[in-house]
Amino acid sequence: MQRDGQSKVADGLSKGARFQLYLALRLAGYYEFAQFRHSVPFVADDIMETFDHIRSEEVFRLFGEMAGTGQVIYLTHHKHLCEIAVGHRGRCRPCQATPQLRPIAGAGQSGDENSED
């Protein structure tokens, strides 16, 4: 809502404010769903990339509460968010994927681009 009392469209919000609104709507929907049905996993992918530290901590606190009734999966590659999550270990269990990168056989060898096996 704007200062003059008029509604504001989502496109008029900053990226961070839009992400916060989106997450708030998803959380409200999850809580509504979980009241009357068996819990389902809540999955979010880098929704907090634009949040400041205080807002991120609050979201992880909420995720910890949600973990009491269901599974919460948050995916990120932002190290500062991983560090905040580690501070909420009561119900949050941060996991780190360490991909094993291997070269593809034959990749990068000259003359192989047009061969058909």
KOLTORMAR-556352 format. One line per 5 residues: number of its first residue (from 1); their letters; for each residue x, y, z of N, C-alpha, C. Coordinates in pm, 1 decimal. Atoms other than C-alpha are relative to their C-alpha. Layout:
N
NUM	a	X:Y:Z:X:Y:Z:X:Y:Z | ... $
END
This chain:
117
1	mqrdg	83.9:-115.8:0.0:0.0:0.0:0.0:89.3:123.2:0.0 | -76.2:-123.8:8.5:124.8:345.8:-85.9:-39.2:94.8:113.2 | 26.8:-95.1:-108.2:135.4:640.0:155.2:-135.8:67.5:-13.8 | 129.7:-65.0:21.2:-176.3:788.0:-3.4:-117.2:-96.8:15.6 | 105.2:98.2:-21.9:-370.9:468.6:76.0:-36.1:-81.4:-121.9 $
6	qskva	28.7:71.9:122.7:-376.9:345.4:-281.4:78.6:-131.3:-4.1 | -69.0:127.9:16.7:-288.3:-12.2:-367.4:116.1:17.1:-97.0 | -115.9:-2.7:88.0:40.5:-77.9:-538.1:6.4:-134.0:-72.7 | -10.5:125.0:75.0:78.0:-334.3:-814.2:138.6:-59.8:22.8 | -126.1:69.4:-26.1:350.9:-595.0:-774.0:111.9:47.6:-91.4 $
11	dglsk	-103.7:-48.4:92.7:532.9:-464.6:-1082.1:64.3:130.0:47.3 | -53.4:-124.8:-52.6:580.8:-136.5:-894.7:91.1:-18.9:119.6 | -85.8:30.3:-114.4:771.6:-308.8:-614.1:141.8:-30.8:-45.6 | -137.4:40.4:30.2:1145.3:-364.0:-601.2:5.6:-152.3:-9.7 | -16.5:145.5:11.8:1274.5:-713.6:-679.4:-4.9:-65.2:137.5 $
16	garfq	-1.4:55.3:-134.9:1339.9:-775.1:-309.2:-138.5:-1.5:62.2 | 135.1:-6.5:-55.6:991.0:-660.8:-208.6:-92.0:-100.9:-69.5 | 80.5:100.1:71.2:834.9:-880.3:-480.6:31.0:-139.8:51.3 | -37.8:131.0:-53.1:1032.0:-1181.8:-352.7:-58.6:-19.5:139.9 | 56.5:10.2:-134.6:917.8:-1106.4:4.6:-150.0:-23.6:-6.8 $
21	lylal	143.8:19.3:17.6:556.6:-1079.3:-109.0:-29.4:-141.9:-47.4 | 18.1:135.3:53.5:584.4:-1402.2:-308.0:18.9:-104.4:109.9 | -24.4:95.7:-107.6:733.2:-1587.6:-10.6:-110.9:6.9:104.7 | 107.7:-14.6:-98.8:469.5:-1445.6:227.8:-127.0:-70.5:-47.7 | 118.0:66.8:55.1:191.9:-1568.7:-1.8:16.9:-151.4:0.3 $
26	rlagy	-26.2:144.8:-1.9:353.8:-1911.9:-33.8:-8.1:-55.3:141.1 | 5.1:45.9:-139.3:398.5:-1941.0:343.4:-143.5:-2.4:51.3 | 140.3:-3.7:-43.0:37.4:-1836.7:406.9:-76.5:-117.0:-60.7 | 65.5:112.9:65.6:-81.1:-2093.5:153.8:39.7:-132.3:61.6 | -48.3:124.1:-61.3:134.7:-2362.9:311.7:-66.6:-21.2:135.5 $
31	yefaq	62.8:12.2:-131.4:1.9:-2290.2:661.8:-148.0:-34.5:-13.1 | 141.9:29.8:22.8:-356.6:-2293.2:532.1:-17.1:-146.0:-41.9 | 6.3:138.2:47.8:-297.6:-2622.8:350.8:29.4:-97.7:113.2 | -45.0:91.6:-105.1:-118.7:-2784.0:647.3:-100.3:-12.5:115.3 | 99.2:7.3:-107.3:-405.7:-2704.1:887.1:-97.8:-115.2:-19.5 $
36	frhsv	108.1:94.4:27.7:-643.4:-2944.6:717.4:43.5:-127.9:-71.1 | -47.6:116.5:74.9:-425.8:-3199.4:537.2:133.9:-47.4:56.1 | -133.4:48.4:-34.1:-119.4:-3412.9:582.2:103.0:95.0:-58.9 | -101.7:-93.3:47.5:195.0:-3211.2:544.6:65.2:-49.5:-129.2 | -74.8:26.2:122.0:375.2:-3192.5:215.4:128.1:82.5:9.1 $
41	pfvad	-123.4:-79.4:-5.9:730.1:-3068.5:158.4:-21.0:141.7:-53.9 | -2.6:-138.4:47.6:777.2:-2694.7:119.4:137.3:18.7:-62.3 | -126.5:-14.5:72.3:1044.5:-2627.5:-142.5:11.8:143.1:-51.9 | -27.6:-134.9:49.5:1197.2:-2287.2:-218.1:141.0:2.6:-56.6 | -129.7:-7.0:67.3:1483.0:-2210.9:-453.9:47.0:145.0:-5.2 $
46	dimet	-63.9:-131.7:-4.0:1691.0:-1900.6:-372.6:-97.5:116.4:10.7 | 99.1:-106.2:-17.0:1388.9:-1695.0:-270.8:55.0:115.7:83.6 | -52.5:-104.8:-88.6:1602.1:-1498.9:-21.3:123.8:69.7:-53.1 | -124.4:-56.3:52.5:1880.5:-1388.4:-253.1:7.9:151.7:15.7 | -0.3:-145.7:-13.1:1773.9:-1021.5:-218.1:-35.3:46.6:141.1 $
51	fdhir	38.8:-37.2:-136.2:1678.7:-1031.0:153.8:122.2:46.0:78.6 | -109.0:-37.5:-89.5:1888.9:-853.9:413.2:15.2:-107.5:108.3 | -33.1:100.7:-100.7:2040.2:-1048.2:702.1:-115.6:-23.5:98.2 | 107.1:12.4:-99.4:1756.4:-976.8:947.7:-120.0:-73.1:-57.9 | 113.7:68.4:62.2:1483.1:-1084.0:706.2:32.2:-146.6:-28.1 $
56	seevf	-39.5:138.8:25.3:1676.6:-1396.3:611.1:-4.6:-82.4:127.6 | 6.7:71.2:-128.1:1714.1:-1493.4:977.1:-144.4:-31.0:37.9 | 140.6:20.7:-34.5:1340.3:-1449.6:1027.3:-61.3:-110.4:-85.4 | 52.6:105.9:87.2:1261.4:-1669.4:727.2:50.4:-136.2:46.0 | -51.5:128.5:-48.6:1490.6:-1943.9:856.5:-65.5:-38.9:131.6 $
61	rlfge	73.7:30.4:-122.8:1316.2:-1915.2:1195.5:-137.0:-59.4:-35.1 | 129.3:52.9:45.1:982.5:-1965.4:1018.0:15.1:-139.4:-60.0 | -25.4:133.0:57.0:1126.7:-2257.2:822.1:19.2:-102.6:111.1 | -18.6:89.6:-113.5:1232.6:-2408.8:1155.3:-132.3:-38.3:63.9 | 133.8:30.5:-52.2:875.0:-2381.4:1284.2:-73.2:-96.0:-92.6 $
66	magtg	67.3:84.9:98.0:742.5:-2536.0:964.2:54.6:-142.3:4.1 | -62.5:132.1:-4.9:986.9:-2823.6:1003.3:-56.4:-85.1:113.6 | 63.8:74.9:-106.9:796.9:-2920.8:1318.2:-119.0:-81.2:-47.6 | 117.3:70.9:52.1:503.9:-3034.8:1106.0:22.6:-57.5:-139.3 | -26.0:48.6:135.9:658.4:-3103.5:766.1:145.7:19.5:-37.3 $
71	qviyl	-137.0:-10.6:49.4:970.5:-3099.0:557.0:16.3:130.3:-77.5 | -30.8:-124.1:69.7:1125.8:-2772.5:436.9:131.9:-20.0:-73.2 | -121.3:12.2:81.5:1377.9:-2774.9:154.3:27.9:136.1:-61.2 | -39.2:-129.8:54.5:1559.6:-2452.8:71.5:129.7:-18.8:-77.3 | -116.9:14.2:86.5:1805.4:-2448.8:-216.9:64.6:136.0:-22.9 $
76	thhkh	-72.0:-124.2:25.5:2072.3:-2183.1:-250.6:145.8:-29.7:-31.9 | -144.2:6.9:21.2:2424.8:-2125.4:-371.9:67.4:120.6:65.5 | -52.6:-118.5:-67.3:2467.4:-1809.6:-161.9:56.8:-38.3:136.7 | -68.7:41.9:-121.2:2723.4:-1873.4:110.8:-53.8:70.6:124.6 | 48.2:-71.9:-118.6:2588.3:-1601.8:344.1:-133.1:-57.5:49.2 $
81	lceia	125.5:62.0:-43.1:2246.9:-1772.8:347.2:25.8:-134.8:66.2 | -37.5:126.9:-64.1:2408.6:-2107.1:427.4:48.4:25.1:142.6 | -51.2:-32.7:-133.6:2583.9:-1942.3:720.9:-113.6:37.1:95.3 | 115.6:-33.4:-84.0:2254.3:-1800.3:850.8:-76.0:-127.2:36.2 | 71.2:125.9:-25.0:2088.4:-2142.5:814.8:70.8:-82.9:106.3 $
86	vghrg	-77.5:76.3:-98.5:2367.9:-2302.7:1016.6:-30.4:51.2:140.6 | 33.2:-57.0:-130.2:2276.3:-2065.8:1302.3:-136.4:-44.8:52.4 | 133.3:46.6:-38.6:1928.0:-2221.8:1307.9:-5.0:-151.9:0.1 | -11.0:145.8:4.0:2033.5:-2581.3:1358.7:-101.2:-72.7:85.9 | 99.1:68.1:-83.0:1756.7:-2650.2:1609.9:-86.9:-92.8:-82.3 $
91	rcrpc	82.3:82.0:88.3:1535.6:-2775.2:1331.0:53.8:0.4:-142.3 | -57.0:-7.6:135.0:1740.5:-2680.1:1023.9:126.8:-84.0:-6.6 | -119.7:80.4:21.6:1997.5:-2922.9:893.0:56.6:32.6:-136.5 | -57.7:-36.7:129.4:2202.3:-2756.0:621.3:80.1:-114.9:-59.5 | -75.6:100.5:75.2:2340.4:-2991.3:360.6:72.7:70.5:-112.2 $
96	qatpq	-76.4:-60.0:108.6:2603.7:-2911.3:105.8:28.1:-106.3:-104.2 | -29.2:90.7:110.8:2620.3:-3078.8:-230.1:137.2:34.8:-56.2 | -131.0:-21.4:59.8:2969.5:-3121.6:-365.5:6.2:-80.2:-129.4 | 2.6:73.2:127.1:2940.5:-3211.6:-731.3:138.8:-48.0:-40.0 | -124.9:55.4:52.4:3205.7:-3431.1:-880.8:1.5:27.1:-149.8 $
101	lrpia	-6.4:-35.9:140.5:3290.7:-3271.0:-1212.6:107.0:-83.6:-69.5 | -92.7:80.5:77.8:3449.1:-3502.1:-1465.6:-13.7:38.3:-145.9 | 10.8:-32.5:142.6:3532.7:-3430.5:-1827.8:-77.7:-108.8:-73.6 | 73.4:94.0:84.5:3306.4:-3591.3:-2084.2:99.6:-63.7:-95.9 | -93.1:71.7:87.5:3492.3:-3858.4:-2279.9:-6.9:56.1:-141.4 $
106	gagqs	-8.0:-49.0:137.2:3607.2:-3717.9:-2612.5:-28.4:148.2:-14.7 | 31.4:-142.6:10.4:3500.9:-3362.0:-2534.0:127.6:79.7:-15.0 | -113.7:-88.9:18.5:3737.9:-3099.2:-2657.4:107.5:-54.1:-91.6 | -98.8:55.6:90.7:3928.9:-3331.1:-2889.6:-34.1:43.8:-141.3 | 25.6:-49.0:135.5:3966.7:-3183.4:-3236.2:-35.1:-116.2:-92.8 $
111	gdens	39.8:99.9:97.1:3800.0:-3372.1:-3519.1:-116.0:-85.4:44.0 | 109.8:83.6:-50.2:3535.6:-3536.4:-3296.8:-135.5:67.1:-13.3 | 127.1:-70.9:0.6:3270.1:-3265.6:-3341.2:-99.4:-55.3:-102.6 | 89.0:43.9:105.8:3130.1:-3412.1:-3661.7:-12.1:-150.5:-9.6 | 8.0:145.5:8.4:3170.2:-3781.6:-3588.9:-131.4:-49.3:54.9 $
116	ed	124.6:61.9:-46.6:2860.1:-3996.0:-3549.8:30.8:-142.3:37.7 | -28.0:136.0:-48.2:2897.0:-4307.7:-3339.6:-124.3:-82.4:-0.7 $
END
